[in-house]
Amino acid sequence: MAEITFHDDVKTGKPRKLFLTEKRWLLFVYVPIFVCACSVLGIIFEEDKGFSLLIDLVLALGLNVFELMWCRMDGRERGYQLHRHFTFAVVIFGVLALLYYLFRSREFRGGLVSTGWLVLYVVALVVVSSLVSGLAIMVLILTGAVSPSVVN
């Protein structure tokens, strides 16, 4: 009589990968928290132009640092070695350096797919950070920590 094997019993020889790897923690936890915190601070200190510009600068530099960290983690995971001047490219060109990395490390077809995922991620990040930041501002107003004139 034949032995019945179920999908869970099949041995593939490769260990299963965890879903929340380092780079996914970075994308799904650290970046959204950072963006939401900067958004809330930007709304609260909107009247003070100097501090508002400082928050914008910190947000831009922070996102570039997260971008570089993600590229390094992804390169290590894929066995792709980044160029020694890639750090300067990220600082100077920002997202264009990420697009370059995606096409360089994944070839053309994989680069297009990854660019699509990047666009989807950015849209989702904007939606989620807007909702969370709005909720945080509402809580701060209701608790009296911030005056309602902040929203005007």
N, C-alpha and C positions, 0 to 999 in steps of 0.2 A: 504494500500500500504506500502511496506517495506521501511524503511529509509536507505538511502545510506550513508555509512561512508567512508571517504577517509583516506588514511594512516596518513595524518597530523592531522586528527581529533581524532584519537584513543588516549585515555588517558591510559598511562601505570601505573600510580601511582608513578613512580620513576622520580625524576627530571633528566633532561638531564645533562650529564657530559660535561664539557668543554674539548676540545681537548688539548689545551695548559695549562696543569696543571703545578704545580711547577717543578715536576721532568722532564717533557718534555721540559720546558724552559731550564732547566739545560742541558739536552742532546742535544737539537737542536740549542741553542743559545750560552750559556756560554762556554761549552766545545769546540765547533768548533772555536770560537773567540780566546780562550786561546791557543789552539793548533796552530792556524795560526800565532798568534803573536809570540809564542815561535819559530816556524819554521822560520819566517822571521828574527827574531833576531839571530837565530842560523846560518842562511846563511850569514847575514851581518858580524857577528863577528866570522866567522869560523877560521880566521887566529890566533886570540887570544885564545889559548887553555884553559887558565884559565877561561875566561869569557864564552867560549863555554861550558865547563863542568858545570859551574854555571847555565847556561840556561837549560842544560839537567837535572840537579838536581831539579831546580824549576819546570820544566815540569813534572817530575816524581812525586814529592810531590804534585803538584797541581792536577794532575789526581787522585792521591789517595784521596785527600780531596774531589774532586768532586764525586768520587766513594762512599765515606762514606756519603756525603750529600744525594746522590741518594738513598742509602740503607735506610737511616733514613726516607726520604720522602715516599719511597715505603712501608716501614714497618708501618708507621703511616697510610697510605692509606689503607693497607690491614689488619690492626689490629694485626700485628705481632711484638712482642717485641724483639728487638735485645738483645743479651747477653751483659752484662756489660763490657766484655773484647773484644768486637767486634772491637772497635776502634784500639786496639793494634794489632789485627789480620790483619786489613787493612794496617796498617803501616808496619808490618813485611812481610805479604804474598801478598799484593797487589791484583792482579786480582784473585788469588786463593780464597781469602776471599769472593770476589763477587760471584764466582761460588758456593762456599759453601752456601752463603746466598740464591742464586737462588734455589738450590735444597732443602734447609731446609725450605724455606717459601712457596714453590710451590709444594712440593713433587716431585717424580721422573719424571713423564711425563711432568709436567709444567716446571720443571727445564731444561729438554732437549729442550723444545720449547724456553724457555727464553735464553738458551745458544746459540741456533741457531740465535735468534734475536741479541744477543750480537756480534756474529761473523759478521753478516751482518752489524751491526752498525759500528763496527771497520773498516771493509773494506770500507764502505761509507765514514767514517770520514777521512781515509787515502786519498781516492781519492779527496774528496772535499777540504781538507786542502792542498793537493799538488797543485791543480789547483788554489786556492785562493792565496796561498803563492807565487806561480810562477807569477801570475798576479801582486801581490803587488811588487815583486822584479822588474818586468819589468817596472812598473809605477815609482818606485824609481830610476831606472837607466835612464829612459827617461826624468824625471824631473831634473836629475843631483844631486839628494840627495845622491846617492851612485855611486861609480865608477863601470864601467863595469867589472873590474877585480874581483869583488866579485863572479861572476858566474863561473869563471875558476876553 
